[in-house]
Amino acid sequence: MWLIGLLGAFAVIVLPALLARWLLGIRAGVLRVVVAALAGVSVSGTLVGPQLQNAGGGWALLPLMLGIGALTAMVCLVVLDLVVADRKVRPLGWIRSVRGRLARTRRYSEIVGIIGRHGLGPYVTGRSRNGGTRHQQLAHELREALQAGGTTFVKLGQLMSTRRDLLPETYVSELSRLQDRVPPAPWPRVEAVLLESLGAPPQEVFAEFDREPLAAASVAQVHAAVLRDGTRVIVKVRRPGIREAVERDLDIVGRLARTLENRTEWGRSLGVSELARGFAVALREELDFRVEARNLTMVRRAAEERRDGSVTLPEVYEELSTEQTLVMSRIDGVPLGTARPDSPEHGAKLAQTLLTALLDQIMYDGVFHADPHPGNILLLPDGSPALLDFGSVGRLDGGLRSAMTGLFLAVDRGDPAALRDALLEVTERPEEVDEQRLQRALGQFSGRHLARGAAPDVRMFTDLFRLVADFRLAVPPEIAAVFRALATLEGTLSRVSAGFDILAASRSYAAARFTRQLEPETVREAARDELLTLLPVLRRLPRRLDRITGALEEGRLGVNVRLLADQRDRRVIGELLGRVLLAGLGVFFGVLGVQLLGLEGGPEVSAGLSLYAVIGYHLLVVSAAMVLRTLHVLSRPLS
């Protein structure tokens, strides 16, 4: 008897919730099912329980009780799915997350305090209505707040300072002044990182190791060392505990970005959530020194294949490099930010060398230094430059390199039509774009910045980014990295050679590259590559032409076009028809149930309750379940 009672209790309590989960197609965890089951049994017991006890033929109301329980459970599951969408409710997960929530609480309070001290609260919450705020003052307070926020927020500000397509010049100029300098970490903690990475104390791996760092930043610090064979090297060590701090702050940045996008108009217009995701990926790569080692190795090999030694690059010792340490050959020189060329001629030559090296990396190698600011460039004793810090690089495939060549040639000619075609080729165009208006806008841009004798400046890049944003042309990250690197290099070259014309130099480079493509050897190689690609097609072409002409001669040539050949189209139409059919059946059963409830007479199941009424109630429950299922499905996009 106890087994029968247990099965009956299971059928009354749990079965409606399981039926509701199956009808809705929701992936619900155990806790959600239990909550829905309790809600269902409470409502069904309240509505039908008394009639079930008093009715003589109570068995007829049992399906109705289960149906009302399932309907209530469906409503409960839909509400829970909306509240905690795409997440399973796991009590153990909640318990584990408490520790993380508590760890974030203190950091949240610090950030809120920083925001309040710098008067940024109204702009974060979206309550600011003061359109006359001085942007210079606001940009200054934003920089100070990001500086006080620490490593992650300083890096975020530095990234924002490169997005001239999103931010006004006032903010770009102010954020570019962010400094990534901190006191060095204590030696015992640095030694622990080296021991973990190298597998032995540094004094056993290196013949000499200087405990005092040459430079210290928020992510890493650099030490001088000597290998056992006497080679002088640089050891870049990741700051102890920085990954945990960055991961915590990245979580906060992501949450803050979602809040800004939901609450503020400027957050939605800038797409801050997508920016935050891209920033998180880039910063995590910067924390993994193995990525920088691979980047540097790729750039060195590409330069060696071109036999280009105009710019010195450090050599990576991969056997000693790990996620937390990077060992490179030491290059003696002075940072370009503090060095000065010997003469104007030397400055012009140095600027030309740096520009040519970067353009060669972009146009030939497909791997280029994406952050050539003065701190990442050394001036060697012989007057030549050296590139450092390859934590941030850009990559271009062959198609994008070819498109960039067309863009440079269009800039060289100053042709708005060619510039429009090249720009549409390197960007992701929207479904509708007014090409004539775009061409006129590019003509005005060419007249201002690309005319002969025009002096290029930062404003040229700003206007170009604004033009791209106005026409809703989505710039791929790879192309954005090119523009960002060129804009950064323009500022660097202006420090090296005040009169250097980067536009004229780029035009000369584009013309020389185009001329190089017309050289007999280059044409021969290109023709050979194209012929090898077309050879299989040419072999099959006569046979296919003979087959087509034969079918045409015999009157058997036809075109076979299959509607809905794509499986995705069939799936979408099938889902759409299913939704319409389900909604129609729900309405039909509802109307039929109402009509049955309105009929008088018929066999009586119990006192005052006819069989028509019992069937009508059941049909209403089925109708409500179908309509609820339809509403839930409509809230989900077609797959």
MIPAKE-157289 format. One record per residue: residue in three letters; y, z, x of N, C-alpha, C in turn. Coordinates in steps of 0.1 Angstrom, whole numbers, plus 5000, padded with zeros to 4 digits. Last residue first. Layout:
BEGIN
ALAYZXYZXYZX...
END
This chain:
BEGIN
SER529546475153529046455167529046305171LEU532446575136531246485137530846465151PRO533346925139533646785141532346705140ARG533247165113532747125126532946975127SER533947215087534747275097534347235112LEU531947095073533247025074534147085084VAL530047295073529847165081531147095083HIS531147475055530947515069530747395078LEU531247325032532447375038532347415052THR528447295028529347175030530647215037ARG527647555024527047485035527947365038LEU528947605000529347685012528847615025VAL527647424984529047404986529547484999MET525047534985525347404989526747374992ALA525547794973525047784987525247644993ALA526347724948527347794957526847784971SER524047604938525247524939526247594949VAL522247824938521947714946523247624949VAL523647984919523448034933523147914942LEU523447814897524747844902524747904916LEU520747814893521347694897522747714902HIS520348084885519748034897520447904902TYR521848084861522248164872521648124885GLY520147904846521547874849522147954861ILE517748044844517847914852519247884855VAL518748254828518148284841518248154850ALA519648114805520648184813520048214827TYR517248014795518347924799519347994809LEU515948254789515448174800516448074805SER518248514781517448404777516948334790LEU518748844774518748754785517748634783GLY518549034754519848984757519948884768ALA515749164768516649184758518049134762SER514148894786514349034783515449044772VAL513748624781513048694792513048844791GLU513348434753514048544759513148604770PRO513748084748512848194750513648314757GLY516647984728515747964739514848094741GLY520148044722518748044719517848034731GLU522747844736522247954728520847934725LEU524247744766523347714755522947844749GLY525847804788526547794775525547764764LEU524147804809524647934805525347924792LEU523847524811522647604807523147744802GLN526347454821525947404808524747484803VAL526347574846527247624836526847574822GLY524247424858524047574856525047624846LEU525347174860524147194852523947344849VAL527547224877527847184864526547204855GLY525947294900526947384894527247354880PHE524447064906523747184902524747294895PHE526646894912525746864901525046994896VAL527847014934528647004922527746974910GLY525646984952526147114949526947114936LEU525346704953524246784947524746924944GLY527746644966527446594953526346674946ALA527446774991528546814982528246764968LEU525246625001525146774999526246824989LEU526346365002525146394993525046544990VAL528346405022528646355008527546394998ARG526746485043527746575038528146535024GLY525146255047524546385044525546475038LEU527146065054526346045041525746175037LEU527846175079528846165068528146145055GLU525446155094526046285091527046285079GLY525245875094524145955088524746095084ILE527545805109527345765095526345845087VAL526845925133528045965126527945935111ARG524445785140524445935138525645985130ARG525345525143524345555132524345705130ASP527045565165527545515152526645555141ARG525245635184526245725181526845695167GLN523645405188523045515182524045625177ASP524845085180525045205188524445325181ALA524644905161523644895172523745025180LEU526044855137525544985140524444985151LEU524944515135525844625130525244755133ARG524344275159523744385151524844485148VAL524343935162525244055162524644165153ASN523443665178522843775171523743895173VAL524043335175524543455180524043565172GLY522143045185522643135176523243255183LEU520642735189521542825195522142915184ARG519042535180518442665179519442775185GLY519442265183519942325172519442465169GLU518642135206517642145196518142215183GLU520942175222520442035219519442035207LEU520942445225522042385218521642245213ALA518742505240518842555226519842485218GLY519442365263518342325256518342375241THR521742515271521842375267520642315260ILE520442765277521442755267521642605262ARG518642695298518142755285519142735274ASP520342605317519342515312518842565299LEU521742845322522442725317521542625311ARG519742995333520343035321521042925314ARG519142855357518142875347518642905333PRO521642865371521142735366520042755355LEU521943165374522843085366522242955362ARG520443305392520043305378520843205370ARG521943275416520543235415520043215401LEU524343395409524343245411522843195411VAL523643665409524043595397523943445398PRO522943705436521943725425522343655412LEU525543645448524343565451523243585440LEU527743815445527543715435526243635436THR527543985467527544045454527243935443LEU527743805488526543885487526443945473LEU530343715482529243625481527943695480GLU531943945488531943885475530743795472ASP531343965516531044075507530944025492ARG532443725525531043755527530543865517ALA535143755519534343645512532843675514ALA535743965535535843985521535043875514GLU535343855561534543965556534543985541ARG537243645560535843615562534943735557VAL539643785558539243695547537743665548THR539543915583539543995570539043915559GLU539643695600538543785601538343875588PRO542143575593540843505591539643605591GLU544343775573543843735586542443675584LEU545143885549545143735550544643685563GLN545244155553544244105544544043955544ARG547544175568546244195575545144145566THR549444135549549344025559547944045566PHE549144375535548844245528548644135538ARG549944545555548544555550548244425543ALA552644465559551644455570550244465565ALA553644535533553644395538552644375549ALA553244815534552544735524552544585528TYR554944885555553444905556552744825546SER557444805546556844745558555344765559ARG557544985524557544845522557044765534SER557645225538556445195529556445045526ALA560045195551558845205559557645175551ALA561845195529561745075538560445075546LEU561245455520561045345511560845215519ILE562045625540560645625537560345505528ASP564145615564564045545551562545535548PHE565745875582564445795580564345745566GLY567846035589568145905584566945815582ALA566646275599567546275587567746145581SER563546345607564546245610565446225597VAL562446595599562146535613563246435616ARG563246645574563546745584563346685598SER562246425561563746445561564146545571LEU559546465563560146365571561646375572THR559146655543558846685557559546595566GLY559846525519560646635523560446675538GLU557846325520559246285521560146405525LEU555546485518555746425531557246375532THR555746545490555746655500556146595514ALA555446285480556646365477556846475487LEU552846225489554046145493555346215491ALA551346415475551346415490552546335495ARG551946345449552246475453552346485469PHE550746095447552246105445552746245451VAL548046165452548746075461550246095460ALA547546335430547446395444548146305454ALA547746155410548746265411548746325424ILE545446015415546645945417547846045418GLU543546205409543446145422544846085425PRO544046275382544246375393544346315406PRO545746015365544546075369544846175381VAL548346045342548046025356546746085360ALA548745895311548046005318547745975332LEU551745825297550745765306550045885313ARG553845865279552545935277551445865285PHE556345795285555445695279554045745277ASP557346025298557945975285557045875278ALA555746045321555546145310556146095297VAL556745835336555345835332555045925321LEU559345925339559145795332557645785327ARG558946155354559546165341559246035333PHE558046035378557146125370557646145356LEU560345895385559145825383558145905375ASP562246095389562445995378561145925375THR561046235411561246305398561446205387PHE561046035431559746085426559946155412MET563946015433563145905430561745945424ARG564746265441565046225427564246105423VAL564246285468563346355459563546305444ASP565145945478565246095479564246155469PRO566245645494565245725486565445875488ALA569045455490568545565498567545645490ALA569145105488569145225481568445335490GLY568944865502570044945506570045085499ARG567644695475567844695489569144775492ALA566244915449567144805454567344815469LEU564945135440564145035448564944915453HIS566545295424565845355436565245255445ARG567845155403568445285409567845315422GLY566244935398567644915401568345035408SER563845055391563944975403565344955408PHE564645175367564245265378564345185391GLN565144945352566245045355565945135366GLY562544845352563644765357564844855361LEU561245045338560845025352561944945359ALA562344995313562545125319562245115334ARG561344745308562744765309563044895316GLN558544805307559044715317560544725319LEU558544965284558145025297558644935309ARG559144785265560144895268559844955281GLN556944625267558244565270559244675273GLU554844795260554944745274556244685277ASP554345065244555344955243555544895257VAL551045145236552145165246553045045245GLU548345305222549545215219550645255229GLU546445465235546045355227547145255224PRO547645525269547345555256546945435248ARG546245465302547145435292546745485278GLU546045625331545245615319546145585307THR547145435360547245545350546245515339VAL546945205375546545335382546645455372GLU547645005357546345005363545945135370LEU550145055350549145075339547745065345LEU551344995375551445135370550345155359ALA550944725376550344815386550244955381ASP552444635355551044605355550344705365ARG555044725363554444775350552944755351LEU555344585386555344725387554744785375ALA555544325376554344365385554244515386ALA557944365362556644325355555444355363PRO559844435382559444525371558144495364ASP559644405416559444325404559044425392GLY560044475442560944525432560844455419ARG558344425463559044315457560144355447ASP557444685469558044605479558844495473VAL556244755444557444835449558244745460ALA554144585445555144575434556444645438LEU552744685467553344555468554344535457PHE552044935457552944935468553544795470LEU550344855436551544935433552544925445GLY548244725450549144655441550444725437THR547244955463547844845471548744755462MET546345105441547445155449548145045457ALA544144945434545244955425546545005432SER542544985457543044845454544244855445ARG542045255453542745215465543345075463LEU540645245429541945315429542745275442GLY538345115438539145065428540545115427GLY537245285458537745155462538645095451ASP538545625452537545525453538145385456LEU540145895469540345775461539145675463ARG541046235471539946125473540246015464GLY542846485490542646395478541646285482VAL542646835499542546685502542446615489SER543147145511543547055499543546915504GLY542347235535541747305523542047215510PHE543047165560542447065551541847125539ASP544947255583544747305570544347195560LEU546947015603546147135601545847155586LEU547646745625547446795611546546915611ALA550046685650548646725647548646775633PRO552146435667551846535657550346565656SER553546415701552746365690552446475680GLY554746535723555646475713554846415701ASP553246675741553546535744554346465733PRO552946925728553846905740554146765744LEU553046855692552346885705553246865717LEU553747005663554346915673553846945686LEU551747025634552147085647552746965655ILE551747095600551846995610552447055623ASN551947275579550547215582550647115593GLY554647335576553747435581552347385585PRO555647105563555947125578555047235584HIS553046955543554347025544554447065559PRO550946775531551546765545552946825546ASP548546805513549646895514550246895528ALA546346625514547146635501548346735502HIS545046395535545646535535546646535523PHE542446185521543746205527544246355526VAL540245925518540346075519541646105527GLY540345655520540045715507540045865507ASP540945495542539845595543539445645529TYR542945315534541745265541540645365539MET545045445519544645305516543345255522ILE545145715528545145685514544545545512GLN545245695556544145775550544045745535ASP547445525559546145485563545045565557LEU549445705549549145585542547745525546LEU549345895570548945935556548645815548ALA550045745592548745815592548345845578THR552545655585551545555587550145625586LEU553945895585553845815573552745715574LEU553645985612553146065601552945985588THR555045765625553645795628552945875617GLN557645795615556845665612555345695615ALA558346045625558246025611557445895607LEU558245985652557346085647557246065632LYS560345795654558945755657557945855652ALA562545955646562145835638560745795641GLY562446145667562246185653561846065644HIS563045975689561746055688561446095674GLU565545905682564545805683563145865682PRO566946145683566846075670565745975671SER564946365704566046275702565946215688ASP562946565703563846555715565046475713PRO562646745672562346625681563346625692ARG561947085668562946985667562546865676ALA560047335649560247245661561347145658THR559647465626560547535636560847445647GLY558047305611559147365604560147435614LEU556047225627557147125625558247195618PRO554847465651554947415637556147325635VAL553847355683554847425675554847375661GLY550647385699551847315695552747405687ASP547347345707548547415711549747325707ILE544447385689545447285692546747365695ARG541047475692542447515692543447405696SER538547385669539147375682540647405681MET537347625645537947495649538447495663VAL535547795621535847785635536247645639LEU535847995594535947855598536447845612THR534248205570534848185583534848035586GLN533048215545534148305548534848285562GLU531048025545531948035533533248115536THR531147915580530447965567531547965556SER530647795612531447795600530647825588LEU529047745633529647875632530547895620GLU528247485631527147595632527747735631GLU530547335630529847365617528847475619TYR533447335643532147385648531347435636VAL535747065640535047185633533747215640GLU538646985656537246965655536547085650PRO541846875644540946975650539546935648LEU543546575652542946655642541946755649THR546546395660545446485665544946565653VAL547446065655547546205650546346285654SER546645845668548045875668548346015663GLY544145725671544445855677545845895677ASP541945535654543345585653543445725660ARG539645385649540145405663541645445663ARG538545395625539745305626540245305640GLU536645585630536145445627537345345628GLU538245805634537445755645537045615643ALA539145845608540045815618539345755630ALA536645915596537345795591538345755602ARG536046155609535146035611535845905606ARG538246315601538046285615537146165617VAL537746335573538946275577538846235592MET535246465573535346335567536646265572THR535946715585534946625591535046485586LEU537646815566538146785579537246685586ASN535946855544537046765543537546725556ARG534047035554533646905550534746805550ALA535747255558535047195569534547055566GLU536547305532537547265541536947205553VAL534147395521534747275516535747225525ARG533647625536532747515538533347385532PHE535447805527535847735539534847625542ASP536547875496535247835503535547755515LEU539047895486538448015491537047995498GLU539547645477540247685489539647815495GLU537947635455537647555466538347595479ARG539447805439538147845443537647765454LEU541747655436541847775443540447825447ALA540847435420541447415434541447545442VAL540047565397539047485405539547475419ALA542447675388541347765391540247695400PHE543947445383544347535394543247625398GLY542547335361542647265374543047355386ARG543147545343541747515347541747435360ALA545847535341545247655346543847635350LEU546247285330546747315343546147435349GLU545047335305544447235314544947255328SER546947515295545547555296544847455306VAL549347385294549247485304547747535306GLY550747155284549347165285548847265295LEU553447125279553047115293551547115294SER553547165252554047045257553547025271ARG552547435249551847325243552247185250GLY554647565262553347585267552447465262TRP556847515245556847455259555447465265GLU556147655222556247505222556147445236THR553847925222555047865226555047715226ARG551248015214552448075209553748005212ASN549247875226549147895212550447945206GLU549947855253549747735245549647755230LEU550048125259551248045260551147925252THR547248195257548248255248549548175248ARG546148035277545748005263546748075253ALA547448155299547648015296547347985281LEU546248405298547748395296548048255293ARG543648345304543948405291545448395288GLY543948235330543448155319543748215306VAL545048465343545848335342545348245331ILE542848635342544148665335544948545333ASP541048495358540748525344541948555336LEU542448505381542248375375541848395360ASP542348775388543648715384543448575377ARG539648795393540248875383541548815378GLU539448615415538648595402539248675391VAL541048745433541448615428540748585415ALA539648975439541048985433541448855427GLU537248875449537248955437538648965430ARG538248735472537648665461537648745448ILE539348935489540248835482539648765470GLY537849105504538149145490538949045482PRO539449005534538449085528538849125513ARG540348665539540848805537539748885530ARG538448465560538948495547539248635545VAL539548345591538748445584539348475570LYS539348115615539948135603539048225594VAL539648085649538748145639539548185626ILE539947845673540647915663539647965652VAL539147825708538947785694539847875685ARG538347695740539347775732539247725717THR535347705757536147625748537047725740GLY533447835772534847835777535847755768ASP531047865761531147765771532547745776ARG531348065743530648105755530747995766LEU534848035731533348025730532648055743VAL537448245723536948155733535448155731ALA540148275698538848315704538448205715ALA542548395675542248315687540948365693HIS542648395640542448465652542148365663VAL544248405609543748315620543748395633GLN543448485575544248505587543548435598ALA543748395540543048405552544048445563VAL545348435517543948395515543148425528SER547848515525547248595514545748565513ALA547948505561548448465548547648545537ALA548948545594548248605583548848555570ALA548348445628549148425615548248495604LEU546948545649548048455652548948445640PRO545848885648545848755643547148675647GLU544249075673545549055666545648905661ARG541749045685541849115673543149095666ASP540448765700541648845699541748905685PHE537648735719538048735705539348825704GLU535448565741536648645739537048635724ALA532948465737533248525750534448605749PHE531348525706532348465714532548535727VAL529148675697529148535694530148465703GLU529648935705528448875709528448725707GLN532048995693532049005708530748945713PRO531448985665532248875672532148875687PRO528049075657529449115660530248995667ALA526248845635526348925648527848965650GLY526448685614525148745616525148835629LEU528748565605528148515618526848575620SER529348705581529348555582528548505594GLU529148975587528448925575528248775577LEU530948995608529549035610528648975599LEU533348915595532748835606531348865609VAL533649135578533548995572532948905583ALA533949345596532849345587532549205581GLU536349265608535149265616533949265607VAL538149315587537949175592536649165600ARG537849595586537449515574537249365578PRO538849675611537549705607537049625595TRP541649565611540549505619539149545615PRO543349515580542849605590541649545598ALA545149205575544149305571543749395582PRO548649155581547249125584546349235579PRO551049115554550649185566549149155568VAL551748775543551348915540551048985553ARG553048485528552948565541552748715537ASP553948255513552548305513552348375526GLN556848225494556248245507554948305506LEU558647985475557648085476556948105489ARG560247765473560647865483559647985484SER559547615453559147565466559447665477LEU560747725431559447765433558947715447GLU563347595433563247735434561747785438SER562747325428563347365441563247515443VAL561547335403560747285414561347335427TYR563647425387562447515389561647465401THR565447215389565847345393564647435396GLU564046985380564246995394564747145398PRO561647075354562947035359563147065374LEU558146985354559147085355560547025359LEU556446755353556446855342557646955342ASP556646605375556546535362556546625350ARG556646765396557946715392557846645379ARG554746975407554646905394556046865389THR554947145428554647005431554646915419SER555347395418556547335425556247185429MET552847465409553947425399555047355406LEU551747545433551247425426552247375416GLN553247775438553347665448552747535441GLY552447925416553847885417554047765427LEU549847975423550147905411551547855411LYS550148115447549447985447549747905435VAL551248345435552048265445551448125446PHE549148425419550348385413551248305422THR547248495438546948395428548248345422THR548648705455548048575460547948465449GLY551348845435550348845446549748705448GLY553548905419552248895413551048895423ALA555948865433555449005431553949015426GLN556148595431555948655444555448795443LEU556548575403555348515409555048575423ALA559048695402557948755394556548695400GLU560648525417560448665421559248725414ARG560448285401559948295415559748435420LEU561648375378560248335378559648335392GLU564248425387563448535382561948505382HIS565048155393564948265403564148385399ALA564848045368563947995378563848095390LEU566948185355565548195350564548145361GLN569148095370568848235370567348255366GLN569047815364568947865378568548005379HIS569347805336568047775342567947815357ARG570848025315571047955328569647935335THR570347985281570048055293570247965305GLY570847865257571847855267571547935279GLY568947915238568847785244569947775255ASN567248175229568448155236568348025244ARG564948255217565748155210567048125217SER561848385225563148345230563748235222ARG559248435217560348485209561748445213GLY557148375233557648275224558748315215THR556148545252555748575238556148465229VAL557448445275555948455274555448465260TYR560048475269559648345272558048335272PRO560448755266560648665255560148525257GLY559748845294558948875282559248785271LEU561248815317560548695312559748725299GLY562749005332563248955319562548825314HIS561549135353562349015356562848945343ARG560249355342561349375351562149255354GLY558349225326559449295319560549315329ILE556649115345557249025335558449095329ILE555749355357556449255365557249165356GLY554449475336555549545342556449445350VAL552349295332553349315321554649385326ILE551049335356551649205353552749215342GLU550149595353551049555365551749425361SER548549575331549749665330550749625342TYR546549415341547349365330548649445329ARG545449585359546149465364547049405353ARG544349775342545349815352546149695357THR542449615328543549685321544649715331ARG540349505342541549425340542749495334ALA538649715342539149675355540349585353LEU537949725315538749835321539349805334ARG536549485314537849505306538649615312GLY534349535330535349435334536649445326ARG533149745315533649765329534649665333VAL532549605292533549715291534049745305SER530549425295531949375296532949485296ARG528249575290528549525303529949485305ILE528549605262528549725271528849685285TRP528449345253529649425251529749545261GLY525749285260526849215267528249285265LEU524449455243524349485257525449415265PRO525149335218525649475221525549505236ARG526249015214525149095221525749225224VAL526848745195527148885196526048965202LYS527548445210526548535205527048675206ARG530048215202529648325211528648405204ASP531248025186530547985198530148095208ALA533548255173533048125173532448095187VAL534048505158533448505172532748365174VAL535048425134535748535141535248525156LEU533448235124534848205126535448305135ASP531048375123531048255131532548215134LEU531648565104531348605117531448485127VAL531848395081532948475086532848515100VAL529248295080530348195082531548275087LEU527748525075527548455088528748355091CYS528748595049528948685061528748615074VAL527948375034529348405035529648495047MET525148415037525848295042527248315044ALA524748655024524548655039525148525045THR525348574998526248675005526048675020LEU523148404995524548354994525448445001ALA520948584997521148475007522548415007GLY521448744975521448804989521648694999ILE521148554955522548624957522548684971GLY518448504959519448394960520848454963LEU517248754953517148694967518148584969MET517948764926518348864935518348814950LEU516548544916518048544915518648654925PRO513948614921514448504928516048504928LEU513948844902513748864916514248744925LEU514048784875515348804882515148824897ALA511348764868512148644867513548664874TRP510449024870510048934880510848804879GLY511249164847512049174859511749074870GLY510849184819510349074827511149054840GLY512349404811510849404810510249294819ALA514949544829514449434822512849444822ASN515849764845515749784830515049664823GLN515749674871514949794867514849804852LEU517349444870515949434875515049554871GLN519749544863519049464854517549444857PRO520349694888520149764875519449674864GLY520349474907519449584908519249654894VAL522349284907521049254900520149374899LEU524549394921524749304909523449294901THR523549564941524649614931524649524919GLY521749394954521249514948522249574938SER523549204964522449164954521949284947VAL525149364982525749294970524649254960SER523149464999524049554992524649484980VAL521849245009521049345001521949434993GLY523949125024523249055013522549155003ALA524649315043525649275033524949215021LEU522249325057522749445050523749415040ALA522149055066521149105058521549235050ALA524449045083524348965071523349015061VAL523549235103524849255095524849175082VAL521249095112521149235106522349265098VAL522448865123521448855112521348985105ARG524048975143524648905132523748895120LEU522049075160522949165154523649105142VAL520548845168519948945160520949035153GLY522748555165521948655172521348755162ALA522748225152523148365151522148455158ARG523647925150522847995160523348135160ILE523447775117524147855127523247925137GLY522547635095522347575108523147645119LEU522647725069523947685076523747615089LEU519947765064520747675055522047625062TRP519247955083518647825083519447725075ARG520848175075521048115088520447975089ALA519648215050521148175051521348115065LEU517148295057517248175049518748125050LEU517748535070517148425077517248295070ALA518848675047519648645059519048535068PRO516548695030517848625026518748585038LEU514748845046514448705043515748635038VAL515549115049515749025060515648875056ILE515249235022516349265031516649155041VAL513049145008514249165001515449175010ALA511049115028511349005020512749025013PHE510849385037511349275046511749155038ALA509949505015511249545020511749435029GLY507449385013508349365002509749405007LEU506249475037506449335035507449305024LEU506149745030506949705042507249555041GLY504449745008505849795007506749745018ILE502149665020502749575010504149615008LEU501649875037501949745043502549645033TRP501250085020502450095028502749955034MET498850005008500050005000501350005009
END
